[in-house]
Amino acid sequence: MPSIYIAHRMLPLLAGSVVALVILTASASAQSTAFKFKQINDKSLGLWEGERPVFVYNHGDIDLPSRPRTPPHSNYFHPMYGLDGEVLTDDFPSDHYHHRGLYWAWPHIKIGDREYDLWSYRGIRYKLNRWLAKEASSDGAKLGVENGWYVGDNQVMKEEAWVQVHPATDAGRNIDLTLTWTPTDEPITLWGAEGKSYGGLVLRFAPRTETTITVPDGRTSEDLLVTRLPWADLSAKLKGASMPSGAAVLVHPSHPDFPPEWMTRDYGVLAVGWPGVEPKTLAAGEPVTCRYRVWIHRGIPEVDEIQRAYDEYRSVQ
């Protein structure tokens, strides 16, 4: 009897202990994979998922000490990391010093009777006005930024950038980007490079070998210019990595003039050209929004695998 009584009295305690252990384990697991932002310095903000780096957002001016006459870069993501810690992006590459990770810029910006160039920072620059959000948990991370385009001390464009980072899975990681531009006092006309269409969202890849570019029609053996696409993928064996990996840029169907013009380059560029080679004027005070997803993955996916990732994205309202 005593032994039975003792056992009976201990069962609730044991059960409670098991529940407590499960809760503690789940809590520890959530903490180990939770996203976190960390200010690296006064110019750069980093994001990690647990111990894995995701990206660095450079909101201040980043210089290239070896080329002091090269304009500093700002308002871009670099490094961006693959699922296994490999660096996906490049900054100040020797073949195009103005390229910079994941960014958006135009070579032709006309305001009144004057033309400017955010592609190579001629006469116009970005400036961080304020942070809109820095939210991080085990479910994801959200970054919101309000930037201005400035000519001298005059802000000519209000820009809002919202980034939603989803937890990594075996299939990959989704990073959603929503960009909204509103000219302030007068209309602004944008257009891309003649005969090429670049001008808009750009992803410049790090040094790599075995580059493979895939579009809805399949693998591409030649660079594409002024080509309308809903998505494109670049995969390769990145420097220092043992296995191929890469990223696709997916364009949401709500995008203006969908599908937009693109340029792809085997030397490591996926460039969404919007509005493309034909100029488009944005009216003062009227916002224009473009939505994209960067799908980071392992391996070299086939067309149907990328299309499934795109179908999932285009269903997002």
N, C-alpha and C positions, 0 to 999 in steps of 0.2 A: 504493500500500500504506500509506504512512504516514497518509494522510488517512482511509482506511478504519479503520485501527487506532485512530486518535484518536476517530473517531465511535463505534466500538464501545465504547471505554472510557468515553465520556461518557454513553452511554445510561442506565446505572444511576444515574448522578448526576442526570441530568435527571429521570428517573422519580421518584427519591427527592425531588427538589426539588418536583415537582408534588404528590406525596403530602403533603409537609410543608406546602405552601401550602394544600392543601385542609383539612388538620387545623387550621392556624392560623386559616383563615377561619371554619371551623365553630366553633372555640373563641371567636373574637371575636364571632361572631353570637350564640352562647349567652350570652356575657357581656352583650351589648347588650340582650337580652330577658329576662334573669334577673330574678326577683322579689327585692325587698329590703325589709326593714323598717327604719324609722328613727324613733327617738324624737324627736318634734317638740318636746315640752317635758315637764314632769313630769306632765302630764294626758292627753296624746294621743300615740298611736302611728300612724305612717303606713305604707302599703304602696304600692310602685310595681312595675310590670312594665317593666323597662328604664327609660325616661324617662317612661312614662305613669303618672299616679297612678291608683290603684284605689280606696282608701278611707282614711279616718282613723277609728281606734277611740278613742273618748274614755272612758278608764277613770277619770279624775278628775272633779271637779266643775267644770262649765263654766257661768259666770255670764253674764247679759245685763246689761251695765253700765247701759244706759238704763232698766232696770226692776229696781232692786236688791231689790225685795220679791218678785220672781218666784223660786221655788226653782231652784237650779242643776240642770242636767241631768248625768247620768252613765250609764255602761254603755250606749253606743249608737254607731252608725256614722254619721258625718257629717264632711265631705262623702263621698258615694259618687259615683263618676264614670262617665260613659258612655264608649264606646269611643273617642270623639274628644275626650275631655277635658272634655265638658260636665258641669256639676254637676247630678246627678239629685235630690238631697235638699235638704230645708230644715230649719232649726233655729230655734226660737222664732218661728214665723210669727205675724204680728199677729192672725190670726183664731183661733189656738189656741196660746198661748204654751207650753203643755206638750208640744206635738208636737216630735219630735226624730229626724229621719233614719230609720234602720232601728233599731227598738228593740222591746222586749217589756215589757209592763206591764199591770196590772189595776186597775180602779177600785174593785173590791171584794175585800178580803182580810180574812178573819175568822180570828182566833187567839183561842181561848178565847171570852170574851164581848165582845171588843173588835174593831172594824173599822178597817182601814187602807186607804191608797190609794197605790199606786205610780205610777198614771197621773199624778197631780199632786203626788206626794211628800208625802202627809199622814201623819205619824207613823211613816214607815218609809223606809228608804233603802238603796241599794246601796253595797257597799264591795268593792274589789278585795282578795282574800285572797292570791292568788299567780298567777304565770304558769305555765301548764302546758306550753306549747310556743310557740316562734317559729322556724319552719323556712321557709327560702326557697331556691329554686333555679330553674333554667330550666324545670323540670317543673311548678311550682306553688308555693303557699305554704300553710302550716298555722299557725293561731293557736289556742291553747288558753288559756282563762282560767277560774279559779275565783273566783267572787264569793260574797259573803254578802248576804242580806237582813237588815238590822239594825233592831231596835226599841230605841232607846237604844244601850246597849253589848251587847245580847243578840242573838246571831245566831239567827234563827228559821228560815232556809232556806239550804241549800247549793245553789249554782247552778254548773253547768259549761257553758261555751259553747265549742264547737269549730267553727272556720271553716276550710273547705277552698276555696281559690281556684284555679281552673283557668286555664290560659293562654287568652288571647283568640284567637278565630278570626274568620273573615269572618262567621260566623253569630252570634257573640255571645260572652259570657263567662258561665260558671257559677260561682256562689258558693254552696257548700253550708254549711248551718248546722244544727248539732245541739245542742239545748238539753236539759239534764237538771236536774230540780229534786228535792231531797230535803229534806223538813221535818226539822228537827233534833230537838227535844224533844217537840213536840206536833203534832197534826194541824193542817193549814192548809186553809181552804176558799176557793176562788176562784170568781168569776163575773163576767160581763161586764155592760155597761150595759143596763138594761132597755129592751126594744123596739128595740135597735140591735145588741147582741151584741159590740161591740168590747171587747177585753180579751185580750191575747195578743200575737202578732207584728204589728207595724205598719210600713208603709213610707210615709213622708210625702214627697211630691214637691216639688221646687223650683218657683218661679214659672214659668208656661208658658202657651201658647195652643194652641188646637186639640186639646184633650184628648179622647182616645178610650179608653174602657174596654171590654175584651173579656173575655168569659167563655165557657165551653163552648157556650152557646146562641147566641153571637154578640155583636155590639156592643150595649152597654146605653145607652139614652137617659135612664134614670132611675137614681138612687142605689139600691143594693141594701141591704136590712137583713135580718138574721137569715136569710141565704140559704146553703144548704149547697153548697159548691163544692170541687173538687180544685185549681183554679187560677184566677187572674185576672191580667189584664195592663192596665197603664196606659201609653199612649204619647202623646206630645205634642211640640210644638216648644218646647223649653226655652229659657229666657232666654239670649240671646246665641248660640244655635245656628242654623245655616242650614237644617238638615234635622231632621225628627222623629226621635225615639228614645224609649226607654222601658225598662221592666222588668216582668217577670212574677214573681209569687210562686207557687211550685209546692209542693204539700203531699205528702209521701211517704205511700203507702198504709198504712205502719205507724203513722201518727199516731193517737193516741187518738180514738175517736168519729169516725173517718173516714167521709165528708168533714165537716170542721168547718163551723161557721157563720161567715159573713163579713159585713163591712160595706164597701161601696165608696162613695167620695164624689168627685164631679166636681171639687171644689176641690182634690183631690190626695191621696187616701188609699186605700190597700189595707190592710184590717185583717182578719186571721184571728182570729175570736172563738172561743177555746177556754178553758174548757169551754162558753162561750156564756152564754145568759141563765139557764140552770139551774145552780145551784151544784154544785160537785164538791169533795169533801174528799180531800185527799192525806194518806195515813197517815204518821205519823212514821217515819223511817228507811227508807221505801220510795220508790225513785227513779221518776220519770215522765219519759219522753223524748219530745220532739217534733222532727221533722226537716223541713227546708224547703230549697228551692233558689231563689235569686234569679237569674233569667236576664236579663242585660242585653243589649240588642240595638239595632241601628239600625232606623229606619223604623217602620211601623205594621203588625205582622204579622197575617195572617189566622188564623182559628180553627185551620185544619189545621196551620199552621206552629207555633203554640204547642202544639197537641196532640202534635206530633212531639217537641217539646222535652220535654213532660211524659212521654211514653211512654219516652223515653230515661232520664229521671230515675227513674221508678217501677220500672225494671228494676234499679236499683242496690240491692244488698243492704245 
